[in-house]
């Protein structure tokens, strides 16, 4: 699906480039690169891949939100463990019961306005505990684990339509070293990965 949307982007871009060339601006090389009449279907796929690699359609804010969730929830987990946390985030975005963007899902929960006017989450009332545990939420720039989390978040968001859901539709999870929360009795365990137990709805679809 993502590549078909990118094809649309390429066609729109080709129209813009054609008008630019016709007005004497730009170069014929740019026109040849974009215009669909000068390439094959395989060529369009290559162009779409180039757009993906250059991150032209990625939301930097969404990458940061996803990266923080991966980092604070699963920084010491395996790649599968990190992917699973990211997948739950994406599953919530797709669910009618949760917000529609990555950042809204990650930061969902009641907030209050502090004396300095800053909007802050209520302690221990958010969806992902790291966001409302009273600790800092800014990873140290340049740290290996933070760099890896950002790179993985970018990859997941770019390839989300192609990646299998290794959580089997999970919308919740918790660490296996704590007692199961009350909500767990109303869910069905979908998988266990590293130190997390993942749950999907028992009866209803997403």
N, C-alpha and C positions, 0 to 999 in steps of 0.2 A: 504493500500500500504506500509506503514511504517513497519508493522510487517513482510510482505513478504521479504522486504529488510533485516530485522533483521534475518529472517530464513537463508538467504544466508550467513549472517555474522556468524551465528552459525555453519553452515556446513563448512565454511572455517576454523573457529576456531577449529572445531573438527578434521580436517585433520592435522592442525599444532600440536594439542595436541597429536594426535595418533603417529605422527613421533617423538615427544618429549619423549613419554612414551617408544617407541620402542628403543630409544637411551639411555635409562636409566635415563633420566632427568624427572623432574616433578613427580607427584604422580598419582596413579591409581584413587584416588578420583576425581582429576581434569578431568581425561579422562572420567570417568563415567558421570560427570556433563555435559560435552560438547557433548559427542558422541551421534548422533541421533539414533543409533541402541539401545541405552539403555534408550530410552524414547518414549513416545507416541506423537501424534499430540498435545494433550493438554499440554504435557510436553514442547514441543517446544514453545508453546504460553507463558507458564510460564517463560521459559528462555528469550524469547523476552521481556517480561514485566520487568524481572530483569535487562536486558541490558538498557531498558529505564529508570528505576528507578535509576540506577547507573550513568546515564548521559554519557554513553560511546560513544554515537554518536552525542553529542551536541557540537556546536561550541561556545566557551566561548566569542569570539569576537562578534558574532552575538547576543548573549544574552545581552551583554553590550549595543550594538547599539539599540536593540529593547527596552531594559529597559529605556534608556535615552529618547527615543521617547515617551514612555508611561509616564515617569515621567514629562518631561517638557511640554508635550501636554495635559496631562489628570490626573495629580497627585491628584487633588481634585475632580475628577469625580467619579462616581460610578464604580463598577467593569465592568458593561456593557460599560460604557464610555471608560474605559481603553482598554477593549477588542476590541472596535470598532476602536480605533486609531491603535492598533496592526494589525487588520484585513486589514485596508487600506494599511499598510506597506506591508503585505503579498500579497495583491492583486497586488500591483505594482511590486513586485518581479516576479509574474507570468505573468504580462503583457509584451507584446513585445515592448511597448513604454517606458519602464523604465529599469533600470539596473537589474541584475540577482541575486543580493545578498542583504540581509537586510542592511548591512552597506553601500553599494553603494547607495541604495535607500534613506536611512536616510540622508546621507551626499551629496546627489546630488546637483549640482549647480556650478556656476563659482567660481574659486579660484584665488588667486594671491600669489606671493612669497614675504614675508615681508623682511625687511632689515636684519633680523637675519637668513634668509633662511627658516623660517617656512612657510608652506603652509596654508593659511587662506581663509575662505569663504568671498566673497564680501558682504558687508553689505546689508541686506534686499533683497538678490538675490537667496536665497536657497529655497528648497521645504518646509522645516519645519522651521518656523520663529525662534525658539529657537537657532538654530545652527548659525545663522548669525545676531543676534540682538546685538552683541557687549558685551554680558554678559558672565560670566563664564559658562562652560559646564560640570563641575565636581560636581555632587551632594555630599552632605556631607555624608561620610561613617558613617554607624550606625544609620542614621535617619530612622524612621519607614516607611515613604512613599517610600524612595529609596529602602529599603529592600523588600517592597511589590512589587515594580515595577520589581525588578530583579527576584523575585520568579515567578511573573506572566509571565514575558517574557520567562523564562525557560520552564514553563508549556505550554505556547502557541506554542513555537517552537517544543517541543516534541510531542504535540498532534494536530498539525495544520491540519493533514489529517482527524481528527475526529471531529473537532469543526465546527459547522454551521457558515456560514457567516452572522452575524447579520446586516451587512451593505448592504446586497443584491448587492454585486459587486462594492461597492464604491471605487473610486480612488482618490477622493478629499473630503475635508471638510473645513468648516470655522466656527468660533464662531458665535452664533446667535445674539450677541450684536454688530456686526459690519455690515456695508452695504455689500451686496453681491458683491464679486469681479466680474470683467468683464467676467472672464471665466465661471462664473456660468450660464450665459444665454445660453451657449452651452452644458450644462449638464442637467441631470434630477435628481431631488431630490429622493434619495432612502430611506432615513429614517432620523429621528431626535432623537438623544440620548443625554440626559443631555444638555449641552450648545453648542453642535455641530450639524451642518446640513451637512449631507453626500450626495455626488453626484456620480452618475455613468454615463458612456457615454450615450448620447441620442440615438444613432443609432448603432454604431459599437460595436462589442464584444471586450473583453479584448485583 
